[in-house]
Every structure is written in C-alpha cells, then in structure tokens.
C-alpha cells in the first residue's frame, strides 16, 4: 500500500477516533508520524478536526511541523499564540525556517517575538529579516561552516569533530579569507578522500558561483536546476560570505511558483487552503467572478452592435459561440507556453520576435485547418455556402488574433508590473471573445446584408 493511501486511511481513523475513541489514542497515532507527515494530516483535515489535531502534536516537534505547513494554515495557528509561545516553538529551527514563520505574523508582533528569543538567535534572525523574502538573503540560512585556505585537510577534520552535529544538507564547506570574503567550496567528498597533509587551497573549488544577496528566488531556482546544486553560498557586494541556500528551500520556491501559476490562472490566491471555510473562500472567488462579469459584459456589448443581423439569421446565434470558444482555447495554449517560458527565464529581448512569428504561424495554420473543418460542417448542417465561408474566415481571424494576444499580452503585463498569470487569462478571454464575435458578425453583416 502506498504512503498516500496509508495517510488517507489514517485521516479517516483519526476522524473516527475524535468522535468515538479517547484523544490519547489519536495523539499516539499522530505523533508516531514524521513532522512532514503530521503537517500533511493537518492540511488534509477539515477545519473542525484541524485545531484538535494541532493541540495533540507533541510540543517538542510542533515547530518542525509548523514549518512544513502552508502559509495560510501557519498564519491560522500563529494568530492564536502569544510572542513567548512563538519564540519557544521556533527554538532549534534553522534561521531561514524561523524567518519563514515570523513572516506570517503581523509586523507589530515580530519585535515582541524577537525579544523573547535568545540573544544569539535574535541576532541571526534579524540579519535575515532585513532582506526581502523572495531574495537570496530572505532564503539563506546563516548557519555555515567556514575554513581557511592555508590549513590542512587533517586540521579541517579535527575541527569538524568538535561539532556535535554539522548543519543539515551540508555537501560543502565554505572557504573564506581572514576578512570573511568567499574564496570557494571544499566538497566533503574531496575532504574525505584527500591525504591529511594536503592544504585546503589545493583541493578547493574556486569556480563556484556565489549568489548575490539580492538575487531573486525565481533566478535561484533556475540556477539550482541548471547546475544540479545541493547548496550555494550567498555573498554581499564585497563578496563577504553571509550564509547559504540549500536545495530544500529551493524546492519550496519551485512548488510555490507552480502553485501560484496554477491558481492565478483561475484568479485564486496562491495561499488558498483546500479546506478553508465557506465564509473565507466565497468572498475571494466572488471578487474574480465580478471582474469576469465585467469583461463578459464588454463582449456582450460587441454582440449588441449586430442585433439587426442576428434577428435576420437564427443560425448566427447558434454558430457564434464556436468561433469565440476556439479562439479562447488557442489563446490559452499560447499564453500558457509564454508564461512558462518567462518563469524559466527562456524569453529574452533577442528571441521575442522569433517567438511571435512562430506563434502567429501556428495560429495561422490551425486557423486555416479549422476554418476548413468548420466550413465543411456548417455547409452540410445548414446547406449554406455563404454561412460556411463566414465561419471559416472568422475562425481563421480569431485563431491568429489569439496567437498574437497570447504572446504579447504576458510580455506587456510584465512590463507594466502586473502578474501575467493572474491577469492574463481573463484579459485574453475578453480579447478572443470580442474579436471572435466582431469578426463573425461583421462578416455576416457584410455578406448577408
């Protein structure tokens, strides 16, 4: 049986246990799971169970569980804690994980939580909080092991043995000079296989790319993927080593970007909780539905301009949605490809013209193909060659317009600092609807009047 199935069965048992068995049995079942699996149980539990389950989590691992939860559920639990509880809960976590949790709190509460921390933890957290959360500085963990280039491998090994434990996901030690300027990496594999008398300078890697502290998280994820990185150093303008970014944080960035792209296409927040209450979900969706209603009214206004033509030929009302629908699908295909290319950093000034030409050619070819198909169907259906010609021409026009709009729209929105994933779909649908209706009814007016 898969782990997912086990989790689903456990959730069903937990749900039944809360109603029929003692909470001690539920507590035992829950705390036998790993923190990520406990977080999964919390996220898949309906609201009426979620808070009960959270209360049953062992306080010693509650911080580890909390950091695995989505932002919305984190905020939900954190809002019920005082500053001392939050400080206690984050004790022992990595700095980057503590910062992620604190960023879910109101700004006025963060100083109170920092004050409740130990002096060492407070200084480390404050150093990261000064950076935007979507930059290398906001992602980095300040807990790093550094060595000097002039010492031997034997000295490094003896130095490491003094630690009770080295930071998680450590694949490299960072080599710095006396001014803490980053010089390169010392891979653990090199450290373990080199002769004891070898100096760090002889086996260190100086070709390592350090990330500037202001580098955006989207670019970081691309670089990690491109170079198969596990960890990477973070430096400031003077090349001083500030911390490191590890693959677990980059995976979180990738998942968040994927969630954002998927949910934004439907006008939803990327913090949307599957089981959030009706009172919270309905208003969020209503806002985007209202925006869509306005755009639909614009499209209907275009139709009203051809009211006399529609009155004369009933077939137009039957066929009109086909043209708009085909344009909408074709435009969405192009829009999705372009937004994905932008997210991966593949679209640049030098290749925009080629991309535009390619998408227009695709739109033209598919437009001609389905103009012919639709024309044949309408000719057989209504026994009217003129009507077949009208829908064929309108189909070709709308599919080419959809290709152009799907390519240019996300580029223009990004230039205007508007999220293409969020606004692109509804604007594109409006464009393809209006172009489809106007071209179809305009040609009908021309040919049938």
ABEGO torsion letter per residue (X at the ends): XBAAAAAAAAAAAAAAAAAABBAAAAAAAAAABBAAAAAAAAAABBAAAAAAAAAABBAAAAAAAAAABBAAAAAAAAAABBAAAAAAAABGBBAAAAAAAAAABBAAAAAAAAAABBAAAAAAAAAAAABBAABAAAABBABBBBBBAABBAAAAAAAAAABABBBBGBABBBBBBAAGBBAEBBBAAAAAABBAABBAAAABBAABBBBBAABBAAAAAAAAAAAGBABBBBBBAAGBBAEBBBAAAAAAAAAAAAAAAAAAAAGBBAABBAABBAAAAAAAAAAAAAAAAAAAAAAAAAAAAAAAAAAABAAAAAAAAAAAAAAAAAAAAAAAAAAAAAAAGABBAAAAAAAAAAAAAAAAAAAAAAAAAAAAAAAAAAGBAAAAAAAAAAAAAAAAAAAAAAAAAAAAAAAAGBBAAAAAAAAAAAAAAAAAAAAAAAAAAAAAX
